């Protein structure tokens, strides 16, 4: 467990926190393999907090009704993927104003040069997203999300590593300037499952917002559509099935997906495919994905058919998470010299 600054109550288990934006109509298999599988495992040994990052989603203009629907879908998919709201806090970022308030403190700690070096902002603008101030300060709000819960471990993808580093820098800067106050978190990245690539372009990360339909397997896709997409996945002109991300990115991507869903190590899969062709690989990967997605979809539909129960789960999660982030914010305000309310 990360060493705790004074003023933080002792706890029995380390704490983990992560979140996802509700920016598409469904999470995809990359979210499932690269995040949800890890989140579920962390519940066994961590006090886990998982949130729908609906404030972050505002960096892209979205119809209000669409955002509401997507927020509930994302919450339902967290739970359908194995996140247990009895063991983990599942909540909406916007339900707890501490996120935005601590985000302002992080903005004031961040130098312009640091913010300008954030590569994800540059990448998103290069891909056509409007360069609003919210997108520019996204990493500071992300830092507040993490630091507000005194998280020891943050499960993130490789593309979020830079944001985790600035979070650590900001926590250390605050502690050096105002005294030990914030927990400096560690990244939890499983390299094999940290980044799932597009099926149609294995040089690009799978994305629910930027990938073409043929390149992304949505967790809400009909099983027949899933099979069709995987059977059409780009591979290469060779026949050997081996893990080689540099020279065989498409085949390597399929092996990673199958390994993550079946629990069979990639090298064991390679041995099992000796002398077999890409058709066999795609069939086996499709079977693994469909086997995982079918029970997931049944649970998702149950949750979405009862929005009142889903909202109750989110409210209960906020009630569990809120006192923790409120206590962190109170410590931060005290250190900063902000007067408490009367």
C-alpha positions as CSV (number, residue, x, y, z in Angstrom):
1,X,0.0,0.0,0.0
2,X,1.2,3.5,-0.8
3,X,2.5,5.5,2.2
4,X,-0.3,7.7,3.6
5,X,0.1,11.4,4.4
6,X,-0.9,12.4,7.9
7,X,-4.6,13.2,8.3
8,X,-5.8,10.2,6.2
9,X,-7.5,7.5,8.3
10,X,-5.8,4.1,8.2
11,X,-7.5,1.5,6.0
12,X,-7.3,-2.3,5.8
13,X,-6.9,-2.5,2.0
14,X,-5.3,-0.3,-0.7
15,X,-7.6,1.7,-2.9
16,X,-8.1,1.6,-6.7
17,X,-10.0,4.1,-8.9
18,X,-10.7,4.4,-12.6
19,X,-13.4,5.6,-15.0
20,X,-14.7,5.8,-18.5
21,X,-16.4,8.4,-20.6
22,X,-20.0,7.8,-21.9
23,X,-19.1,9.1,-25.3
24,X,-20.5,6.3,-27.5
25,X,-23.6,4.2,-27.6
26,X,-21.7,1.2,-26.2
27,X,-18.3,0.2,-24.8
28,X,-16.2,-2.0,-27.0
29,X,-14.2,-5.2,-26.6
30,X,-11.1,-3.1,-26.1
31,X,-12.7,-1.5,-23.0
32,X,-13.7,-4.9,-21.8
33,X,-10.3,-6.6,-22.3
34,X,-8.2,-3.6,-21.5
35,X,-10.1,-2.3,-18.5
36,X,-13.2,-4.1,-17.2
37,X,-11.4,-7.5,-16.8
38,X,-8.7,-5.8,-14.7
39,X,-11.3,-3.8,-12.7
40,X,-13.1,-7.0,-11.8
41,X,-9.9,-8.6,-10.6
42,X,-8.9,-5.6,-8.5
43,X,-12.1,-5.9,-6.5
44,X,-10.7,-8.9,-4.8
45,X,-7.8,-7.1,-3.2
46,X,-8.6,-3.4,-3.4
47,X,-11.4,-1.0,-2.2
48,X,-12.4,-0.1,-5.8
49,X,-14.1,3.1,-7.1
50,X,-15.3,3.1,-10.7
51,X,-17.1,6.2,-12.2
52,X,-18.7,7.3,-15.3
53,X,-16.8,10.4,-16.4
54,X,-19.7,12.4,-17.6
55,X,-18.0,15.7,-16.9
56,X,-15.1,14.7,-19.2
57,X,-17.7,13.8,-21.8
58,X,-18.7,17.5,-22.0
59,X,-15.6,18.3,-23.9
60,X,-17.5,17.0,-27.0
61,X,-20.9,18.7,-27.7
62,X,-23.6,16.0,-27.1
63,X,-27.4,16.0,-27.1
64,X,-28.6,16.0,-23.5
65,X,-30.8,13.0,-24.0
66,X,-28.1,11.1,-25.7
67,X,-25.7,11.8,-22.8
68,X,-28.3,10.6,-20.3
69,X,-28.8,7.4,-22.2
70,X,-25.1,6.7,-22.7
71,X,-24.4,7.4,-19.1
72,X,-26.9,4.7,-18.0
73,X,-25.6,2.3,-20.7
74,X,-22.0,2.7,-19.5
75,X,-23.0,2.1,-15.9
76,X,-25.0,-1.0,-16.9
77,X,-22.0,-2.3,-18.9
78,X,-19.7,-1.8,-16.0
79,X,-21.9,-4.0,-13.9
80,X,-22.6,-6.5,-16.7
81,X,-18.8,-6.8,-17.1
82,X,-18.5,-8.0,-13.5
83,X,-18.1,-4.8,-11.4
84,X,-20.0,-5.6,-8.3
85,X,-21.8,-2.5,-6.8
86,X,-21.9,-4.3,-3.4
87,X,-18.1,-4.4,-3.3
88,X,-17.2,-1.4,-5.5
89,X,-18.5,2.1,-5.6
90,X,-20.1,2.7,-9.1
91,X,-21.1,6.4,-9.5
92,X,-21.3,9.4,-11.9
93,X,-18.5,12.0,-11.7
94,X,-21.1,14.8,-11.9
95,X,-22.9,13.6,-8.8
96,X,-20.0,14.7,-6.7
97,X,-19.0,18.4,-7.0
98,X,-15.7,17.7,-5.3
99,X,-14.3,16.5,-8.7
100,X,-14.7,19.9,-10.3
101,X,-13.6,21.9,-7.3
102,X,-10.4,19.9,-6.8
103,X,-9.9,20.2,-10.6
104,X,-9.7,23.9,-10.2
105,X,-6.9,23.5,-7.6
106,X,-5.1,21.2,-10.0
107,X,-5.4,23.8,-12.8
108,X,-3.8,26.4,-10.5
109,X,-0.9,24.1,-9.8
110,X,-0.2,23.3,-13.5
111,X,2.2,25.3,-15.6
112,X,1.1,26.2,-19.1
113,X,4.1,24.3,-20.6
114,X,3.1,21.1,-18.8
115,X,-0.5,21.3,-20.1
116,X,0.8,22.1,-23.6
117,X,2.9,18.9,-23.6
118,X,0.0,16.6,-23.2
119,X,0.0,14.5,-26.3
120,X,-3.6,13.3,-26.1
121,X,-4.9,16.9,-26.5
122,X,-2.7,17.3,-29.6
123,X,-3.9,13.9,-31.0
124,X,-7.6,14.7,-30.5
125,X,-7.3,18.1,-32.1
126,X,-5.4,16.6,-35.0
127,X,-8.2,14.1,-35.4
128,X,-10.7,16.9,-35.8
129,X,-12.0,17.5,-32.2
130,X,-12.6,21.2,-31.4
131,X,-9.9,22.6,-29.1
132,X,-12.0,23.9,-26.2
133,X,-10.5,24.8,-22.8
134,X,-12.2,21.8,-21.2
135,X,-10.3,19.4,-23.5
136,X,-7.0,21.3,-22.8
137,X,-7.5,21.0,-19.0
138,X,-8.8,17.4,-19.2
139,X,-5.6,16.0,-17.5
140,X,-6.1,18.3,-14.5
141,X,-9.7,17.1,-13.9
142,X,-8.4,13.6,-14.3
143,X,-5.8,14.3,-11.7
144,X,-8.6,15.5,-9.4
145,X,-10.6,12.4,-10.0
146,X,-7.7,10.2,-8.9
147,X,-6.3,12.3,-6.0
148,X,-9.7,13.0,-4.5
149,X,-10.0,9.3,-3.5
150,X,-6.5,8.8,-2.1
151,X,-6.0,6.1,-4.7
152,X,-3.0,3.9,-4.3
153,X,-3.4,2.2,-7.7
154,X,-4.9,3.5,-11.0
155,X,-5.7,1.0,-13.7
156,X,-5.1,2.9,-17.0
157,X,-4.2,2.1,-20.6
158,X,-0.9,2.9,-22.1
159,X,-2.4,6.0,-23.7
160,X,-3.3,7.4,-20.3
161,X,0.2,6.9,-18.8
162,X,1.2,10.5,-19.4
163,X,-1.9,11.7,-17.6
164,X,-1.1,9.5,-14.6
165,X,2.4,11.0,-14.6
166,X,1.1,14.5,-14.4
167,X,-1.2,13.4,-11.6
168,X,1.8,12.1,-9.7
169,X,3.7,15.4,-10.4
170,X,0.8,17.5,-9.2
171,X,0.4,15.5,-6.0
172,X,4.1,15.7,-5.2
173,X,4.1,19.5,-6.0
174,X,1.2,20.1,-3.7
175,X,2.8,18.1,-0.9
176,X,6.1,19.9,-1.3
177,X,4.4,23.3,-1.3
178,X,1.8,22.8,1.4
179,X,2.9,19.7,3.4
180,X,2.0,16.0,3.0
181,X,-1.7,16.0,2.0
182,X,-2.3,13.9,-1.1
183,X,-1.5,10.2,-1.9
184,X,0.9,9.8,-4.9
185,X,-0.7,7.0,-6.9
186,X,0.9,4.2,-8.9
187,X,-0.1,3.1,-12.4
188,X,-1.6,-0.4,-12.8
189,X,-0.9,-1.3,-16.5
190,X,-1.0,-4.9,-17.8
191,X,1.0,-4.6,-21.0
192,X,-0.6,-7.5,-22.8
193,X,-4.1,-6.1,-22.4
194,X,-3.3,-2.4,-22.2
195,X,-4.2,-1.6,-25.8
196,X,-6.5,-3.4,-28.2
197,X,-6.2,-2.3,-31.8
198,X,-8.8,-1.8,-34.5
199,X,-9.6,-4.9,-36.5
200,X,-9.5,-3.0,-39.8
201,X,-6.4,-1.0,-39.0
202,X,-4.2,-2.8,-36.3
203,X,-1.9,0.2,-36.2
204,X,-4.6,2.3,-34.5
205,X,-6.1,1.8,-31.1
206,X,-9.7,0.6,-31.0
207,X,-12.0,3.5,-30.2
208,X,-15.8,3.8,-29.8
209,X,-15.7,7.3,-31.2
210,X,-13.0,7.3,-33.8
211,X,-12.8,3.8,-35.2
212,X,-14.8,2.8,-38.3
213,X,-17.6,0.4,-37.6
214,X,-15.8,-2.5,-39.2
215,X,-12.8,-1.9,-36.9
216,X,-14.6,-2.0,-33.5
217,X,-16.5,-4.8,-31.8
218,X,-19.1,-3.1,-29.6
219,X,-20.3,-5.0,-26.5
220,X,-23.8,-4.4,-27.8
221,X,-23.2,-5.9,-31.2
222,X,-25.3,-8.8,-32.3
223,X,-23.2,-12.1,-32.1
224,X,-23.6,-12.6,-35.9
225,X,-22.2,-9.1,-36.5
226,X,-19.3,-9.8,-34.1
227,X,-18.4,-13.0,-36.0
228,X,-18.5,-11.1,-39.3
229,X,-16.3,-8.3,-38.1
230,X,-13.6,-10.7,-36.7
231,X,-13.7,-12.8,-39.8
232,X,-13.0,-9.6,-41.8
233,X,-10.1,-8.5,-39.5
234,X,-6.9,-7.4,-41.3
235,X,-4.0,-9.8,-40.9
236,X,-1.1,-10.1,-43.4
237,X,0.1,-12.1,-46.4
238,X,1.9,-14.8,-44.4
239,X,0.3,-17.9,-42.8
240,X,2.3,-18.3,-39.6
241,X,0.4,-17.5,-36.4
242,X,2.8,-15.8,-34.0
243,X,2.8,-12.9,-31.6
244,X,4.9,-10.1,-33.3
245,X,3.3,-6.7,-32.9
246,X,5.8,-5.0,-35.1
247,X,5.6,-7.2,-38.1
248,X,2.3,-9.0,-37.6
249,X,0.1,-6.4,-35.7
250,X,-3.3,-7.8,-36.9
251,X,-2.5,-11.4,-35.9
252,X,-0.9,-10.2,-32.6
253,X,-4.1,-8.2,-31.8
254,X,-6.3,-11.3,-32.3
255,X,-4.0,-13.4,-30.1
256,X,-4.2,-10.7,-27.3
257,X,-8.0,-10.6,-27.5
258,X,-8.3,-14.4,-27.3
259,X,-5.7,-14.7,-24.5
260,X,-7.5,-12.0,-22.4
261,X,-10.9,-13.6,-22.8
262,X,-9.8,-17.3,-22.3
263,X,-7.0,-16.9,-19.8
264,X,-4.7,-18.9,-22.0
265,X,-1.2,-17.3,-22.3
266,X,-0.3,-16.0,-25.8
267,X,2.7,-18.3,-26.1
268,X,0.4,-21.3,-25.4
269,X,-2.0,-20.1,-28.0
270,X,0.8,-19.8,-30.5
271,X,1.8,-23.4,-29.9
272,X,-1.8,-24.5,-30.4
273,X,-2.0,-22.8,-33.7
274,X,1.1,-24.4,-35.1
275,X,0.4,-25.6,-38.7
276,X,-3.0,-23.9,-38.7
277,X,-4.2,-20.9,-40.7
278,X,-5.7,-17.5,-40.1
279,X,-9.2,-18.8,-40.7
280,X,-8.8,-21.1,-37.6
281,X,-7.5,-18.1,-35.6
282,X,-10.4,-15.9,-36.5
283,X,-13.0,-18.6,-35.9
284,X,-11.5,-19.3,-32.4
285,X,-11.3,-15.6,-31.5
286,X,-14.9,-15.0,-32.7
287,X,-16.0,-17.9,-30.5
288,X,-14.2,-16.5,-27.5
289,X,-15.7,-13.0,-28.0
290,X,-19.2,-14.3,-28.5
291,X,-19.0,-16.6,-25.4
292,X,-18.0,-13.6,-23.3
293,X,-20.5,-11.1,-24.8
294,X,-23.7,-13.2,-24.8
295,X,-24.0,-13.4,-20.9
296,X,-22.8,-9.8,-20.7
297,X,-25.6,-8.7,-23.0
298,X,-28.3,-10.5,-21.1
299,X,-27.2,-8.8,-17.8
300,X,-26.9,-5.4,-19.6
301,X,-30.5,-5.7,-20.9
302,X,-31.8,-6.6,-17.4
303,X,-30.2,-3.5,-16.0
304,X,-31.4,-1.1,-18.8
305,X,-34.9,-2.5,-18.5
306,X,-35.0,-1.2,-14.9
307,X,-33.6,2.4,-15.0
308,X,-34.8,3.2,-11.5
309,X,-32.7,0.4,-10.1
310,X,-29.7,1.5,-12.1
311,X,-30.1,5.1,-10.8
312,X,-30.4,3.7,-7.3
313,X,-27.1,1.8,-7.7
314,X,-25.4,5.0,-9.0
315,X,-26.8,7.0,-6.0
316,X,-25.6,4.4,-3.6
317,X,-22.1,4.5,-5.2
318,X,-22.0,8.3,-4.9
319,X,-23.1,8.1,-1.2
320,X,-20.1,5.7,-0.6
321,X,-17.6,7.7,-2.6
322,X,-18.7,11.2,-1.6
323,X,-17.4,11.3,2.0
324,X,-14.0,10.2,0.9
325,X,-13.5,12.9,-1.8
326,X,-15.1,15.5,0.5
327,X,-12.6,14.7,3.2
328,X,-9.7,15.0,0.7
329,X,-11.1,18.3,-0.5
330,X,-11.4,19.6,3.1
331,X,-7.7,18.7,3.7
332,X,-6.7,20.5,0.5
333,X,-8.7,23.6,1.3
334,X,-7.3,23.8,4.8
335,X,-3.7,23.5,3.5
336,X,-4.4,26.2,0.9
337,X,-5.7,28.6,3.5
338,X,-9.3,28.7,2.3
339,X,-11.8,29.5,5.0
340,X,-14.3,26.8,5.9
341,X,-18.0,27.6,5.6
342,X,-19.5,29.2,8.7
